[in-house]
């Protein structure tokens, strides 16, 4: 077996591990609110989210195509580039999971990929259009989440202004089952496709896809399954941060936050924009909390989350760049590594 083919196999394994960690790390995106409001038990919530993450990940490949050929030039990268990007993103996921920070696995992967590609080919390898689309998504997802979550919360308060609190809680306790399922589906649809894209990129760069870039169905199915399993095991550290420490939520608040975030994510997914589902739900929860009053928001926790978001871009670029640079140095000593001159 050639070294190049061995690295392709390694990319597939690393990709599935990363997708599992993505589901594990981002389980809070889909179920933090429904657990915090006690509408579902944690076990029921993770099983529901895991199933719908899988279904969502099978729903399309627009985001996967953007990531596979719209971030870096697929003809100027190699399977080694993709392996380094996956390793760098997985390291960042584990670091932020340890500290309970809901950072973006999506942007960790994207900027690790850019860092690794730049290390061997310079900045000319970056596809400006797709990268700008991603950067816009970084700003768009939390900002729209804050606005939409807040407006939806205000609309609900106005519509139910003459209703008793107990009646409202009963109605939205049931409706939150729907909104949580919607959030889990949309999360799988956007986040599930990112690893599909980078695995397809590795297959293309090694010549296994022929002359045309596409995402094979077996890649879609494998990544969807890995994410569903990861979510089913859950990420309880981040669930506590999102569902309890950022804003204290009632069922009506959880419904508004999940519906707002799910809609933001779905629109981005159908447009092929790889946004952060973490940013979308965090922004929506924050918008809902602000409507209830500034005292209902854990501003220090919110500040820590924003700081982690900002750090993700330079940190993951640096991780990808440094790991790839280390391989370049090893290659200069006479060790043959595919894709490294």
C-alpha positions as CSV (number, residue, x, y, z in Angstrom):
1,X,0.0,0.0,0.0
2,X,1.4,3.4,-1.0
3,X,2.0,6.1,1.7
4,X,-0.4,8.4,-0.1
5,X,-3.3,5.9,0.1
6,X,-2.4,5.2,3.8
7,X,-2.7,8.9,4.6
8,X,-6.1,8.9,2.8
9,X,-7.3,6.1,5.1
10,X,-5.9,8.1,8.0
11,X,-7.9,11.2,6.9
12,X,-11.1,9.2,6.8
13,X,-10.4,7.8,10.4
14,X,-9.5,11.3,11.7
15,X,-12.5,12.8,10.0
16,X,-14.9,10.4,11.6
17,X,-13.2,10.9,15.0
18,X,-13.5,14.7,14.5
19,X,-17.2,14.3,13.5
20,X,-17.8,12.2,16.6
21,X,-16.1,14.9,18.7
22,X,-18.1,17.6,16.9
23,X,-21.3,15.8,18.0
24,X,-20.0,15.3,21.5
25,X,-18.7,18.9,21.8
26,X,-21.8,20.5,20.2
27,X,-24.5,18.4,21.8
28,X,-25.4,21.5,23.8
29,X,-26.4,23.3,20.7
30,X,-29.4,21.1,20.2
31,X,-30.4,20.1,23.8
32,X,-29.0,22.7,26.3
33,X,-32.3,24.6,26.5
34,X,-34.6,21.6,26.5
35,X,-32.6,20.0,29.4
36,X,-32.3,23.3,31.3
37,X,-36.1,23.8,31.2
38,X,-36.7,20.2,32.3
39,X,-38.9,19.5,29.3
40,X,-36.9,16.4,28.5
41,X,-34.5,14.3,30.7
42,X,-30.9,14.4,29.6
43,X,-31.0,10.9,28.3
44,X,-34.1,11.4,26.2
45,X,-32.7,14.7,24.9
46,X,-29.4,13.3,23.7
47,X,-31.1,10.3,22.0
48,X,-33.5,12.6,20.2
49,X,-30.7,15.0,19.2
50,X,-28.4,12.2,18.1
51,X,-31.1,10.8,15.8
52,X,-32.0,14.1,14.3
53,X,-28.4,15.2,13.9
54,X,-28.0,12.1,11.7
55,X,-31.1,12.8,9.7
56,X,-30.0,16.5,9.2
57,X,-26.6,15.5,8.1
58,X,-28.1,13.3,5.4
59,X,-30.3,16.2,4.1
60,X,-27.8,17.8,1.6
61,X,-24.2,18.6,0.6
62,X,-24.2,22.3,-0.2
63,X,-22.0,23.2,2.8
64,X,-19.8,20.2,2.2
65,X,-19.1,21.4,-1.4
66,X,-18.3,24.9,-0.1
67,X,-15.8,23.5,2.4
68,X,-14.3,21.0,0.0
69,X,-13.5,23.4,-2.8
70,X,-14.5,26.9,-1.6
71,X,-12.0,27.6,1.2
72,X,-8.7,26.4,-0.2
73,X,-7.8,25.4,-3.8
74,X,-8.3,21.6,-3.9
75,X,-5.7,21.3,-6.6
76,X,-3.1,22.9,-4.5
77,X,-3.7,20.8,-1.4
78,X,-3.0,17.2,-0.4
79,X,-4.4,14.5,1.8
80,X,-1.7,15.4,4.3
81,X,-3.0,19.0,4.4
82,X,-6.5,17.6,5.3
83,X,-5.1,15.2,7.9
84,X,-3.3,18.1,9.7
85,X,-6.4,20.3,9.6
86,X,-8.5,17.6,11.2
87,X,-5.9,16.9,13.8
88,X,-5.6,20.6,14.6
89,X,-9.3,21.1,14.9
90,X,-9.7,18.0,17.1
91,X,-7.1,19.3,19.4
92,X,-8.9,22.7,19.7
93,X,-12.2,20.9,20.4
94,X,-10.7,18.9,23.2
95,X,-9.0,21.9,24.8
96,X,-12.3,24.0,24.7
97,X,-14.4,21.0,25.8
98,X,-12.1,20.6,28.9
99,X,-12.8,24.2,29.9
100,X,-16.5,24.0,29.0
101,X,-16.3,26.6,26.3
102,X,-18.9,26.4,23.5
103,X,-16.6,27.3,20.6
104,X,-17.1,26.5,17.0
105,X,-15.9,23.2,15.7
106,X,-16.7,24.4,12.2
107,X,-14.4,27.4,12.3
108,X,-11.7,25.3,14.1
109,X,-11.7,23.0,11.1
110,X,-11.8,25.7,8.5
111,X,-9.0,27.8,9.9
112,X,-6.9,24.8,10.7
113,X,-7.3,23.8,7.0
114,X,-6.3,27.4,5.9
115,X,-3.3,27.4,8.2
116,X,-2.1,24.0,7.0
117,X,-2.6,24.9,3.3
118,X,-0.8,28.3,3.7
119,X,2.2,26.6,5.4
120,X,3.0,24.7,2.1
121,X,1.5,26.9,-0.6
122,X,1.3,30.5,0.8
123,X,-1.8,32.7,0.9
124,X,-2.4,32.2,-2.8
125,X,-4.0,28.9,-2.0
126,X,-6.9,30.5,-0.1
127,X,-10.2,30.9,-2.1
128,X,-11.2,34.4,-1.2
129,X,-14.9,34.1,-2.0
130,X,-15.6,31.0,0.1
131,X,-13.4,32.3,3.0
132,X,-15.2,35.7,3.0
133,X,-18.5,33.8,3.0
134,X,-17.4,32.0,6.1
135,X,-16.1,35.1,7.8
136,X,-19.5,36.8,7.1
137,X,-21.2,33.8,8.6
138,X,-19.1,34.2,11.8
139,X,-20.6,37.7,12.3
140,X,-24.0,36.9,10.9
141,X,-24.9,33.9,12.9
142,X,-24.7,35.3,16.4
143,X,-25.9,38.8,15.5
144,X,-29.0,37.5,13.7
145,X,-29.5,35.0,16.5
146,X,-29.6,37.8,19.1
147,X,-32.0,40.0,17.0
148,X,-34.3,37.2,15.9
149,X,-34.3,35.5,19.3
150,X,-35.2,38.8,21.0
151,X,-37.9,39.7,18.5
152,X,-39.5,36.3,18.7
153,X,-39.5,36.5,22.5
154,X,-41.1,39.9,22.4
155,X,-43.8,38.7,19.9
156,X,-44.6,35.7,22.2
157,X,-44.9,37.9,25.2
158,X,-47.3,40.2,23.3
159,X,-49.4,37.4,22.0
160,X,-49.7,35.7,25.4
161,X,-49.8,38.9,27.5
162,X,-53.3,38.0,28.9
163,X,-52.5,34.3,29.5
164,X,-51.6,32.8,32.9
165,X,-48.0,31.9,33.4
166,X,-48.9,28.3,34.1
167,X,-50.8,28.0,30.8
168,X,-47.9,29.5,28.9
169,X,-45.4,27.1,30.5
170,X,-47.6,24.1,29.6
171,X,-48.1,25.2,26.0
172,X,-44.4,25.9,25.4
173,X,-43.3,22.9,27.3
174,X,-44.9,20.8,24.5
175,X,-43.8,23.2,21.7
176,X,-40.2,23.1,22.9
177,X,-40.1,19.4,21.9
178,X,-40.7,20.6,18.3
179,X,-38.2,23.5,18.5
180,X,-35.5,21.3,20.0
181,X,-36.0,18.7,17.3
182,X,-35.8,21.5,14.7
183,X,-32.6,22.7,16.2
184,X,-31.0,19.2,16.3
185,X,-32.0,18.7,12.6
186,X,-30.5,22.0,11.5
187,X,-27.4,21.4,13.5
188,X,-26.8,18.1,11.8
189,X,-27.5,19.7,8.4
190,X,-24.8,22.4,8.7
191,X,-22.2,21.0,11.1
192,X,-22.5,17.4,9.8
193,X,-21.4,18.5,6.3
194,X,-18.1,20.1,7.2
195,X,-16.2,16.9,7.7
196,X,-17.8,15.4,4.6
197,X,-16.3,18.3,2.7
198,X,-12.7,17.8,4.0
199,X,-12.8,14.0,3.5
200,X,-14.0,14.5,-0.1
201,X,-11.2,17.1,-0.5
202,X,-8.6,14.4,0.6
203,X,-10.1,11.9,-1.8
204,X,-10.0,14.4,-4.7
205,X,-6.5,15.6,-4.0
206,X,-5.3,11.9,-4.1
207,X,-7.0,11.3,-7.4
208,X,-9.7,8.9,-6.1
209,X,-12.6,11.1,-7.2
210,X,-11.4,11.6,-10.8
211,X,-11.5,15.1,-12.4
212,X,-14.7,16.3,-10.8
213,X,-15.1,17.2,-7.1
214,X,-18.2,15.7,-5.4
215,X,-19.1,14.2,-2.1
216,X,-19.6,10.3,-2.3
217,X,-22.7,9.0,-0.5
218,X,-20.6,6.7,1.7
219,X,-18.8,9.8,3.1
220,X,-22.2,11.4,3.8
221,X,-23.5,8.3,5.6
222,X,-20.4,7.7,7.6
223,X,-20.1,11.3,8.8
224,X,-23.8,11.5,9.7
225,X,-23.5,8.4,11.8
226,X,-20.4,9.5,13.6
227,X,-22.0,12.9,14.5
228,X,-25.2,11.2,15.7
229,X,-23.2,8.8,18.0
230,X,-21.2,11.7,19.4
231,X,-24.3,13.7,20.2
232,X,-26.0,10.7,21.7
233,X,-23.1,10.5,24.3
234,X,-23.4,14.2,25.0
235,X,-21.2,17.0,26.2
236,X,-22.3,17.8,29.7
237,X,-19.8,20.4,30.6
238,X,-20.9,22.6,27.7
239,X,-24.6,21.9,28.3
240,X,-24.2,23.3,31.8
241,X,-22.6,26.5,30.4
242,X,-25.2,27.0,27.7
243,X,-28.3,25.9,29.5
244,X,-27.7,27.1,33.1
245,X,-24.9,29.7,33.4
246,X,-25.5,31.9,30.4
247,X,-29.2,32.6,30.9
248,X,-31.8,31.0,33.2
249,X,-34.4,29.6,30.9
250,X,-38.1,28.7,31.1
251,X,-39.8,26.6,28.3
252,X,-41.1,29.7,26.5
253,X,-37.6,31.1,26.4
254,X,-36.1,27.8,25.2
255,X,-38.7,27.6,22.4
256,X,-37.8,31.1,21.2
257,X,-34.1,30.5,21.3
258,X,-34.2,27.2,19.5
259,X,-36.6,28.3,16.8
260,X,-34.6,31.5,16.1
261,X,-31.2,29.6,16.0
262,X,-32.7,26.7,13.9
263,X,-34.0,29.1,11.3
264,X,-30.7,31.0,11.1
265,X,-28.9,27.7,10.6
266,X,-31.3,26.3,8.0
267,X,-31.1,29.4,5.8
268,X,-27.3,29.3,5.9
269,X,-27.3,25.5,5.2
270,X,-29.4,25.8,2.1
271,X,-27.2,28.7,0.9
272,X,-24.1,26.6,1.4
273,X,-22.7,28.9,4.1
274,X,-20.7,27.0,6.8
275,X,-21.7,28.9,9.9
276,X,-21.3,28.1,13.5
277,X,-24.3,26.5,15.1
278,X,-22.7,27.2,18.5
279,X,-22.6,30.9,17.6
280,X,-26.3,30.8,16.4
281,X,-27.7,29.2,19.5
282,X,-25.5,31.3,21.9
283,X,-26.7,34.5,20.2
284,X,-30.3,33.4,20.3
285,X,-30.1,32.5,24.0
286,X,-28.5,35.8,24.7
287,X,-31.2,37.7,22.7
288,X,-33.9,35.9,24.6
289,X,-32.2,36.7,27.9
290,X,-31.8,40.4,27.2
291,X,-35.6,40.7,26.6
292,X,-36.2,39.4,30.1
293,X,-33.8,42.0,31.4
294,X,-30.0,42.4,31.6
295,X,-29.9,40.9,35.1
296,X,-31.0,37.5,33.5
297,X,-27.8,37.3,31.5
298,X,-24.6,35.9,32.8
299,X,-22.4,38.7,31.3
300,X,-19.1,37.2,32.5
301,X,-20.0,33.9,31.0
302,X,-21.1,35.6,27.7
303,X,-17.7,37.5,27.7
304,X,-15.8,34.2,28.1
305,X,-17.7,32.7,25.2
306,X,-17.1,35.6,22.9
307,X,-13.4,35.6,23.9
308,X,-13.2,31.9,22.9
309,X,-14.9,32.6,19.6
310,X,-12.4,35.3,18.8
311,X,-9.4,33.1,19.8
312,X,-10.6,30.2,17.7
313,X,-9.6,31.8,14.4
314,X,-5.9,32.7,15.1
315,X,-5.4,29.7,17.4
316,X,-6.6,27.2,14.9
317,X,-4.8,28.9,12.0
318,X,-1.6,28.8,14.1
319,X,-2.1,25.1,15.1
320,X,-2.6,24.1,11.4
321,X,0.3,26.2,10.2
322,X,2.7,24.9,12.9
323,X,1.8,21.3,12.5
324,X,2.2,21.5,8.8
325,X,5.5,23.4,9.1
326,X,6.8,20.7,11.4
327,X,6.0,18.1,8.7
328,X,7.8,20.3,6.1
329,X,10.9,20.3,8.3
330,X,10.7,16.5,8.7
331,X,10.4,16.2,5.0
332,X,13.5,18.3,4.5
333,X,15.5,15.7,6.4
334,X,14.7,13.2,3.7
335,X,11.5,11.7,5.0
336,X,9.0,11.3,2.1
337,X,5.6,12.7,3.0
338,X,2.8,12.9,0.3
339,X,1.9,16.5,-0.7
340,X,5.0,18.1,0.8
341,X,7.7,19.1,-1.6
